[in-house]
Amino acid sequence: MTETKPSLKRTLIGKVVSDKRAKTVTVLVERRVKHAMYGKIVAKSSKYHAHDEKGEFHLGDIIEITESRPISKTKNWVATRLVQKATLV
């Protein structure tokens, strides 16, 4: 029997805020958390550098990133798929 095991790698969805570096995109991931003392819902955000081998993701795109082995000093994530293309204003 060949059963597929669920991936233990984390995946996050965020917005590309920079695509200036070669083969790298900077992704802003926002999450909403309840404040410990006041109970108010607060938006917290983190930026991740993700590997984009083909340079297919651009500024404003919403993409999915997956945890991977360290690729460089700051890159531990790989851009896996495009969720939503950036809209032109």
C-alpha positions as CSV (number, residue, x, y, z in Angstrom):
1,M,0.0,0.0,0.0
2,T,1.3,3.4,-0.9
3,E,-0.2,6.0,1.3
4,T,0.8,9.6,0.9
5,K,1.9,11.3,4.1
6,P,0.8,14.8,4.8
7,S,3.6,17.4,4.4
8,L,5.2,18.6,7.6
9,K,6.3,21.8,5.9
10,R,4.5,25.0,6.8
11,T,2.7,27.0,4.1
12,L,1.8,30.7,4.4
13,I,-0.1,33.0,2.1
14,G,1.1,36.6,1.7
15,K,1.6,39.6,-0.6
16,V,4.7,40.2,-2.6
17,V,6.1,43.6,-1.5
18,S,9.5,43.4,-3.3
19,D,10.7,41.6,-6.4
20,K,13.9,43.6,-7.0
21,R,16.4,40.9,-6.0
22,A,17.4,38.1,-8.4
23,K,15.4,34.9,-7.8
24,T,14.0,36.3,-4.6
25,V,10.7,37.9,-3.6
26,T,9.9,39.5,-0.2
27,V,6.5,38.3,1.0
28,L,4.5,40.2,3.7
29,V,2.3,37.7,5.7
30,E,-0.4,39.3,7.9
31,R,-2.2,37.5,10.7
32,R,-4.9,38.7,13.1
33,V,-4.4,37.9,16.8
34,K,-6.3,38.8,20.0
35,H,-4.3,41.1,22.3
36,A,-3.3,39.3,25.5
37,M,-4.5,42.0,27.9
38,Y,-7.1,44.1,26.1
39,G,-8.7,41.5,24.0
40,K,-8.7,43.6,20.8
41,I,-8.0,42.0,17.5
42,V,-4.7,43.3,16.3
43,A,-3.0,42.8,12.8
44,K,0.5,41.5,13.1
45,S,2.8,41.0,10.1
46,S,6.1,39.3,9.2
47,K,8.2,39.5,6.1
48,Y,9.8,36.5,4.6
49,H,12.3,36.1,1.7
50,A,11.2,33.4,-0.6
51,H,13.1,31.7,-3.5
52,D,11.5,32.4,-6.9
53,E,13.7,30.5,-9.4
54,K,11.9,31.7,-12.6
55,G,11.1,35.2,-11.5
56,E,7.4,34.6,-12.2
57,F,6.0,36.5,-9.1
58,H,5.8,40.3,-9.1
59,L,4.9,43.2,-6.9
60,G,1.4,43.0,-5.5
61,D,0.8,39.3,-6.3
62,I,-0.7,37.2,-3.5
63,I,1.3,33.9,-3.4
64,E,1.8,30.8,-1.3
65,I,5.2,30.1,0.2
66,T,6.4,26.8,1.7
67,E,9.1,26.2,4.3
68,S,12.3,24.6,2.9
69,R,16.0,24.0,3.7
70,P,18.1,27.2,4.1
71,I,18.9,28.5,0.6
72,S,20.9,31.5,1.7
73,K,21.5,33.5,4.9
74,T,17.9,34.9,5.0
75,K,16.0,32.5,2.6
76,N,14.3,29.5,4.1
77,W,11.1,29.6,2.1
78,V,10.2,28.8,-1.6
79,A,7.4,30.5,-3.5
80,T,5.1,27.6,-4.6
81,R,2.0,29.0,-6.3
82,L,0.2,32.1,-7.4
83,V,-3.0,32.7,-5.5
84,Q,-4.1,36.0,-7.0
85,K,-2.5,38.2,-9.6
86,A,-1.9,41.8,-8.8
87,T,-4.6,44.2,-10.1
88,L,-3.7,47.2,-12.1
89,V,-4.9,50.5,-10.7
